[in-house]
Amino acid sequence: MKRSTIRLAICLSFFVGTSCKQNQPQTANTLIENATWWKEAIVYQIYPRSFKDSDGDGIGDLKGIIEKLDYIKSLGVTAVWLNPIYTSPNADNGYDVSDYRDIMAEFGTMEDFDNMLEGMHQRDIKLVMDIVVNHSSDEHEWFKQSRSSRDNPYRNYYHWWPAEKGKPPYRYSLFDAKGDAWQYDSITDAFYLHYFAKQQPDLNWSNPKVRQEVYDIMKFWAEKGVDGFRLDAFQFAAKDTTYPKFPDGFEKDFIQYYAMQDGLHSYLKEMNEEVFSKYDVMSVAEGAGRNFEDAHNLVDADRKELNMAYAFEGVDIPKYEGYDLSTMKEIFTKWDQEFAKEGWLSIFLANHDQARMVSRWGNDDPKFRSASTKLLNTFMLSMRGTPYCYYGDELGMTNIDFDSISQYQDIAAINGYQKALSEGEDMELFMEKLNFSSRDNGRTPMQWNETENAGFTSGTPWLPVNENYIDINVDEENSNPKSVLNHFKKMAELRKQNPILIYGSYELVEPEHPTIYAYTRNLDGKLVLVLLNFSEEKSEITLDKKWGNHTVLINNYSGLDYIDKSIKLMPYQAVILNID
């Protein structure tokens, strides 16, 4: 989802099953029946601007991705989710699209895209693309026409409020420095609606012409061979165009008023009929609403809407003040239980709208960074659901340390700073929190080697490279058999070779343990036990008789410390045991 540190707690989900039925016990037969590529996928998210620059302009591009396809294949991932690469003025780094059928010049050409897609498919890697259609750019031709006159054929492609009706009912903007989602436009003496930045006017999905435009765009990419679509911020697409007054303070819980409004399900059913049902594509909507009922209504098989739920409640746990492991266990467990019989989840701990995984969830102190990153990757790749691994997290890349707002590129950070300043906030505290949680932390250039700019570019990178690239880079970790990178590869291979880690049931073990997250995966009488010590201290857990004999499937340390019936785990030790 986009945008701002506020957005970190925005919404609750993004991926669940349309083509499978899971309301039966999971036996070998139902495993075969329910098998589908997007359940078994290991998705690698690439922020193209930051991955690899091929021409020295400081901005990652498609040719850079092509250069690194063998590396991507070597990770063991089976799909790539690519953030927007369409033509855009870059008010929100590509999430403000001005041409949905063309490639941003900074990223390359359509020929480059075709070559990249062909290269991925040659390596059995599927491609999932972002579709940003809650809003467009204000430089899109539709909006240029829409704002030109009140009787223009494109006027109703967006949400307008004529000034003679007075000030429109207040709506909250997640990105605007003033927090107001209505922007006055003098050309036609009217206000237009933007839930995000003022350069991102919201499309009017109640207009069937808008919907057909979007379906045609999706068909254009599906015909090229794209394997899936992520619908950015789509839970906000439906609006009550009578614009009723919302209660004071609604912005503190705006998801209740913005998400899943009347009409959204009919739009998705129509989209499914027009696009998804005609192509072998995965469908993902960012955000699944206000509660579990909303999520199931979006993604359950008989709904014929979407494929997978992407739950943000879990990733919203780590805060500036820290987080409680018991809360993590509770949230990930309840989401798994809710979708144990129907639907399918994603598993992720980071993306382009979050700070770095190990800095938020683990411990980025050099003493613990490697072990804690391995632990987090073990968690993601051993849970039920489709794992989404963000570029650089296979290395243990960390937050960068910015000390001035001038260093930030993210519109959410910049506008948030201006808003905090105007409201008289404690700016020192604001900057401390921003330094921890900013989206720019997760967008610094990929660290390839120890040469200048970490091998990302021969020019000046669009965002600074983290100074720790000398120690944290692909070349260094490739050559070290005990590195975070090589552990990630082993874990990806383990998942692919063991269907129990994909389809097996999940059960929490020792839920009250203060430092160890332990759970089992069970399929057709086979059982594995996952032990994760979320602590920089040694922690002990007692194993009762039911675990019987066991063998170690993977371990981020060289051994296990047994004490009678207990196992003592080292700081951030992660172990998966096969129970005989």
Salt bridges, closest charged atoms under 4 A:
GLU67 OE1 - LYS52 NZ 3.73
ASP70 OD1 - ARG123 NE 2.79
ASP92 OD2 - ARG3 NE 3.40
ASP92 OD1 - ARG439 NH2 3.31
GLU106 OE1 - ARG49 NH1 3.11
ASP114 OD1 - LYS224 NZ 2.90
ASP130 OD1 - ARG230 NH1 2.46
GLU164 OE2 - ARG150 NH1 2.69
ASP185 OD1 - ARG147 NH2 2.42
ASP202 OD2 - LYS239 NZ 2.64
ASP227 OD2 - HIS121 NE2 2.82
ASP232 OD2 - LYS2 NZ 2.63
ASP232 OD2 - ARG3 NH2 2.57
ASP232 OD1 - ARG230 NH1 3.13
ASP248 OD1 - LYS245 NZ 3.54
GLU270 OE1 - ARG211 NE 2.71
GLU274 OE1 - LYS219 NZ 3.11
GLU286 OE2 - ARG230 NH2 2.87
ASP294 OD2 - ARG290 NE 2.81
ASP300 OD1 - HIS296 ND1 2.73
GLU305 OE1 - HIS265 ND1 2.87
GLU305 OE2 - LYS269 NZ 3.44
GLU305 OE2 - ARG303 NH2 3.15
GLU313 OE2 - LYS334 NZ 3.07
ASP336 OD1 - ARG384 NH2 2.68
GLU338 OE2 - HIS296 NE2 2.92
ASP353 OD2 - HIS352 NE2 3.32
ASP353 OD1 - ARG439 NH1 2.71
ASP353 OD1 - ARG443 NH2 3.34
ASP393 OD1 - ARG356 NH1 2.99
ASP410 OD1 - ARG439 NH2 2.44
ASP410 OD1 - ARG443 NH1 3.86
GLU423 OE2 - LYS419 NZ 2.88
